[in-house]
Every structure is written in C-alpha cells, then in structure tokens.
Amino acid sequence: MASARFSAWLLLAFAFATSSDALAQPMAGRARSNRILGVVRGGGAPIAASTVTLWEASAQAPRKLAQIKTNANGEFQLPTAGAHATASLYLTAVGGAPKAAKENGDASTITLMTILGSRPPPRVTINEFTTVASVWTHAQFLTGADLRGTPLGLRIAAGNMPSFVDLTTGDYGATIIDAINGQQTPTLANFTTLANVVAACVTRLKPDACNTFFTAATDPRGKTPTNTLEALQTIARNPSYQPNRVFALLDTFYPVDHAKELRPTPFLPYLSNPPTAWVLPLKFTGGGLNGPGKIMFDSEGNAWSGVNFVVGGQSLDAFWNGNLSKYSPNGKALSPTPSGFTGGGILGPGFGTAITSDDKVWVTSTSGKTISLFDKNGKALSPPEGYNFGGKLGLMQSIIVTPKGDVWALDFGNDQIVYLPQGDPSKVKFYCQTPEGQSKKDNPCKLSGPFHLAIDQQDRIWVDNATGDTVTRFPASDPTKFEVFPVGGHSGKGMAVDSHGYVWVTNTMGKGLDVATKAKLLELKLTGKIKDLDETVYNYLAQRENGSITMLQPDGQQLPGGSVFTAGDTLWGPWGVAIDGNDHVWVSLFMGPGRLAELCGSNIETCPPGMKTGDAISPPGGYAGGGMQHLTDVGVDPAGNVWVADNWEDPQACFGKAPESESTRCGGNGLTIFYGMAKPVRAPQIGPAQPEREHLAGE
C-alpha cells in the first residue's frame, strides 16, 4: 500500500527535533516545527535524487524557502525558517530515480506535490496520493507548481487534504475510507485509479508511459501537459471531458492477470467501469443534520443549514421539526449531535437560511411559523418563541440579507413578503398581502407559494413561486411598484443573480403540470392542506423526467428566441442554483435521486470551447457520486468547493408509507462536497455572487 517507512537516522533526527509535549498537541494548536522530515515515494517505493522544494503560498507568486535532493532512500530534511506563521506551505518533488522504475528514461516528467497548510506535521510523505489530493483540493489555486490564492481559500483547501490522505504516511485519509465514503460511493476507487495511472508514469512501467498518460490528459483546447502534476490539473479542471481516455490506461498499463483476475496495480481499489467524470466528492454527516435545506457560508467558510428533521425520528413531510446545523470548511460537524442548535423559536426550517456580514444567522421555520436569529456560535438571539409578530406568519421559506443590511423573508403559506429594515424585527413590515375576504389567487403581487428571493445589482428584489410560473420583481425601496414576468417553466425553487444581472430560476416542474395536477395543487393550497403538496408533486415528477432552468435578462425578459434550458432534457427536478466566480451555473437536482449539473452561464469565455449559454458542462444527467440523495440546495465556498444538501433519503418514509425498519429514513443524512470544481465565491454571500479574488483585492 502507500504507507511510508523511514530509516533509523530519520527517526532519530525527528526524536531530537521534536519534543514529546509538541507531539501530544493537536496539529492545529501545535507550534510549527523548525524543520520538515520526509520521504518521496513512487509506486510504493522510494525515489532517490528527487529535487524537493519547500514553498510558501500567498496571493502573490509562491516564495521558495528551501531545497534539497533526496538520499538513496528517498528521504529529505528541510528547514522551515523564514516562513510566515499563517502561510500555507507546500512541497514539490521533481525528477529523481524511482526504485520501482521498470525502464530508464527522462525523469523530468515526474512532478509530485504535498500541500501542508500552515501547521505541517513534522514528518511528511510526497507520493501519488498526496499529489492527487493536492490537485483536487487546490484546483482553483494551482497553475503547474505555482500555488496562490486568498488566505481564506488556501486555508480551506489545505484543511481538506487530510480527508483524502494522511500527510505523514501518504496513505488514505480517514474520511475517504470511512463507512459512508469508502463503502457507499465510487470516490475511493476514482482516487486510487488516478494514483495508479500516475504511478505508471512515475515508475516508467512502459517506455512511453508518461507520454501515453499526457496524451490521454489533453484538455478540450488541445493542450497536452508535460508532467504528472500538470496532467492531474488538466483532468481535475475538465473532469467530464472524455473521461474514458484516462480510464482506458488501466488496460494499457495494468492488464488483468487472468490467473488472479486482478490488475497488478500498486494501489487498491481501482475502478471496474469508466466514470462519467473524474470527480472526488465526499459526504459528511453529524451535528444534528437530517434533511438540510438551504446552505450558506459565513466569513470563515463554515457552512450553515436549517434542517427539516430531528435525527433519528420517524419524521414525516407533514411536520418538520429540525433545527440548525453548522459545519467547518473541512466537513466536521460543529453543531451538537443529535439536536443541532436549538432555541430562538426554531422549528422545522425549510429553504430559509441567511448570513449577515458579522456572521449572524437568520433562519425561517415552516412548522414553527417563525423567524429566528443566532450568533456565530449557534446561540439563539431571538426570543424563545421566535419572531412571529403576533401570529401573522405562516409557513416560512426563503430569507435573505441585502448589502444595505435589510432582511427580507417569504411567507409561503400566506403569500406575503416580510421586511425587517436593518434586520430590526420591531420595525417589521408586510407586503403583498391578499385583502381580507379575498381568495389567495387574487394576491395583489401575483404571489403563489413564494419560495425563494434574491436581490440584484440594481437593488431590486426578485421572488419566484413554487406553485406558479412567474417571478415578481420590485424595487427594494418601494415594494408597491411590482412587476410580474413569466419564466417559461413551472414551480420556481432556486434563484440566483450572476455578475451581468441575469436572473436564473430553477423550474422544478419544467414545462408544467397537466390540468388535473394543477387543479389538485390549487385545491390543496386553498383548503390549507399544505402537507399534501409535496407528495402530489413528487409522484408527478417521479413519472416524468421533467425540469428546466430559465435565464431572465435584467429587464425581466428572456433572450430573443428564449432562454429556458433543459441540458438536453436531463435536468430532472432542479431545485437549488448557485453562480460561481466564473458565472458558471450550478444546479442541484432533487430527482434521480441526486445529481449535480454544471451549465455554461452568461460568461461563455470561461466555458469549454464551442459551448454557449445553457449548455451542460457536466456529463448527461449531471455529476454523480458522493452518496448524493434527493438534493435541495447547492452552494460554492471560498475555496471553489461545491456543496450540495442531501435533503430526502426515502420519500416513502416521508409520506409515512415505509416499513418500520425504514421509517426513520425520510431526511437525507449529509452534505456532499465536490472539491475544487468552481471558481471561488466570497462569503458570506450577500447579494449576487462575487469572486473571492475581489475580496482580496479590496483588503
């Protein structure tokens, strides 16, 4: 396997260089050692005479701190003097003489990497595993061996390395082989297959192994990489571009030994079938997470989500009783298990979570019919009964914070808009209320199950409708001046504004419902049988692979000729939508169950060659894996990781129709993270998404 073994002299050096007290401390709290001891390995064996360089990364060009060649056992020792205390450190290993080499040849094509972060362990390994992990976690910050990015982005990316690889031994990290990810997803096999292909080049398994690998990694623009590090970066940035080419290298390099019916690869497991994309998603759970709704990131990159249900309960869609969960950027649950953060009137949040500029968290509740406020540590700031304004709130959904500090929320049940000037509940105002005695279908703002809202660059509020096919727009300064625009699709859920002011709306029901289903939903809405809406919609969707996303221009109109996109009729039940720093459009799919779509947005210069707005960058049906279930939201963090919310696991359990043994499986049980996939976004996101690089430039 990939474990590293150090010689006696290296272990003795380590013993003298590091105190026992330092060893006893967690890595995050330990002072940085004044030296790094390590080994470079390829194909499971040492690489002698490899040039190892220690670098310091920042927003500028990386700074070389030290350099040395490995000894005959692949070992090295480098000082860390001169490194800034909070800087992210990394190692590159170039060339050398692999002990496992089958052929002599040009070693300059070997470039391996280990990214260490600001608190590296005193002993490290550089090998294929650490290189694959470094590239995928830092894909948005690497250009060859040049690593640069914002302090927050680099810190988040380095913090995710241990999920994939043990930096000391070079073996598997804890998360990738845990019970969820190791057994239930293809990520481990994807990861190891990539490492095996790199190992074939490093060890020159065949005379032309490296050139064969580099050719298979040629990017969509026809550029062929020249070393192993560049090849992995090309694959990571173009994961769905002809993935079969790299997979086919298993046959080329490691044909099946029919006597053993196995491939003689240095690492196990490996893929048996070609992937649809070279993605490495991991799933995380805990912290009271059960049926996460909206995902939002605070200024430190922590993810927050109001969750539908309580962990372990026989939850039903008819009654949501969950609380609030918080996760660190590396997927560790920070909220208590099994309850999550409680209090402040929270009871069954839906799609309403928002973060203020000072990291306070606003959450709306469906069952509680409240708005709640928490501090950055999860302490409730709202009163025990929450803010309900004398019982004037119904089933609540979306909530946002505007750049001016105002808070807007949607009352899905009562078809009204709630406004808290400067986030002050004592100054609450209600808009778009249906006059007393009139039917909800006569709502003055044409609201029909308002679900999500967004604010654009012109300080205008946009609202979509879950039981309609229009959006409502009004100036934040005067909600009475509303306009209504058709979106060309039915059941608006997610909504996001890109850098050009285009508004993207997911249409979960696509072209719409048949007459009978429309009548049924209206009847349920008007008679107050809200609990039956979801089962009706789910049953309809389950029988039809339906769904679309609409792009509206800033004037509320579609592009000439229409701008309703279906990604080749593969958007099945689209729910959430997020815009990344390149204006790519990320869409979470509720049906499938669980796929993630990436579309070319309004900035086509950042898309693969030949693509136009609305085209799918992801493979047909979307990216797969990571234990995804029925998804609601999608979000992009400051390191370019794409998070999705696994909202439902078993719909039959949600409708109370599952057997006793499966009766607790309504709520989805995790957050799934796709690493390094998107251009990073500033957090907290208040208003349209902004690239994280703008935040750095403004400091």
Helices and strands as residue ranges (DSSP letters): H 8-17, H 20-24, G 27-29, E 35-42, E 45-48, E 51-57, E 63-69, E 75-79, E 88-94, E 97-98, G 107-109, E 111-117, E 123-126, H 128-137, E 142-143, E 146-147, H 151-159, H 161-164, H 181-184, H 187-202, H 209-216, H 228-237, H 244-247, H 249-253, E 282-284, E 296-297, E 303-306, E 324-327, E 349-355, E 361-365, E 371-374, E 396-401, E 407-411, E 416-420, G 421-423, G 425-427, E 429-431, G 440-442, E 450-455, E 460-465, E 470-475, E 483-486, E 492-497, E 503-507, H 515-526, G 530-532, H 533-542, E 548-552, E 564-565, E 574-579, E 585-589, E 595-599, G 604-606, E 630-636, E 642-648, H 651-654, G 660-662, E 667-674, H 692-697
